[in-house]
Amino acid sequence: MNDMKKGVTTDNLDINTSPKEDFYQYACGGWKAAHPLTAEYSRFGVFDSVREKAREQLNDLITTLPDHPDAKIKDTLAQ
């Protein structure tokens, strides 16, 4: 038995907007309200989120690598 839910996540909808009047606001208004853009972004989607997470992980790797026990041992990956 598959417990995976399928369909539209109603939390992402803006049910106060008529889909006849403004379908985009109706379909995405709830998501936009829950995820407001900061001044640094003109848009922010899934790919932007993945890029930001990868950038954070790479920064963490680079800044903590000198503290790794193998950093001073010749011919190791940390070195």
C-alpha positions as CSV (number, residue, x, y, z in Angstrom):
1,M,0.0,0.0,0.0
2,N,1.4,3.4,-1.0
3,D,0.9,6.1,1.6
4,M,2.2,8.9,-0.6
5,K,-0.3,11.7,-1.0
6,K,-1.1,12.9,-4.5
7,G,-2.6,16.1,-5.8
8,V,-2.5,19.7,-5.0
9,T,-1.3,21.0,-1.6
10,T,-4.1,23.3,-0.6
11,D,-1.9,25.3,1.7
12,N,-0.3,26.7,-1.4
13,L,-3.6,28.1,-2.7
14,D,-5.1,31.5,-2.1
15,I,-8.7,30.6,-1.7
16,N,-9.7,34.2,-1.1
17,T,-8.9,35.0,-4.8
18,S,-11.2,33.9,-7.6
19,P,-9.4,31.6,-10.1
20,K,-11.5,33.3,-12.8
21,E,-10.1,36.7,-11.9
22,D,-6.4,35.9,-11.1
23,F,-5.5,32.2,-11.5
24,Y,-1.8,32.7,-10.7
25,Q,-2.6,34.4,-7.4
26,Y,-5.2,31.7,-6.7
27,A,-2.8,28.9,-7.5
28,C,0.4,30.3,-5.9
29,G,-0.8,32.9,-3.4
30,G,-0.6,30.7,-0.3
31,W,3.0,29.7,-1.2
32,K,4.0,33.3,-1.9
33,A,2.5,34.4,1.5
34,A,4.4,31.7,3.4
35,H,7.7,32.3,1.5
36,P,8.1,36.0,1.0
37,L,11.0,37.2,-1.0
38,T,13.8,39.2,0.7
39,A,15.2,42.3,-1.0
40,E,18.2,40.4,-2.4
41,Y,16.0,38.2,-4.7
42,S,13.8,39.0,-7.6
43,R,12.6,35.4,-7.5
44,F,13.3,32.3,-5.5
45,G,12.4,28.7,-6.5
46,V,13.4,25.2,-5.9
47,F,16.6,25.5,-8.0
48,D,17.6,28.7,-6.1
49,S,17.1,26.8,-2.8
50,V,19.2,23.9,-4.0
51,R,22.0,26.3,-5.1
52,E,21.9,28.2,-1.8
53,K,22.1,24.9,0.2
54,A,25.1,23.7,-2.0
55,R,26.8,27.1,-1.5
56,E,26.4,26.8,2.3
57,Q,27.7,23.2,2.4
58,L,30.7,24.2,0.2
59,N,31.5,27.2,2.4
60,D,31.3,25.0,5.5
61,L,33.6,22.4,4.0
62,I,36.2,25.0,3.0
63,T,36.1,26.9,6.3
64,T,36.3,23.8,8.5
65,L,38.9,21.8,6.5
66,P,41.9,23.4,8.2
67,D,40.6,22.0,11.5
68,H,40.4,18.5,10.2
69,P,42.9,16.1,11.9
70,D,44.4,15.0,8.5
71,A,44.9,18.6,7.3
72,K,48.6,18.6,8.3
73,I,49.3,15.1,7.0
74,K,51.0,15.1,3.6
75,D,49.1,13.4,0.7
76,T,45.7,13.2,2.4
77,L,42.5,14.6,1.0
78,A,42.3,17.1,3.8
79,Q,45.8,18.3,3.2
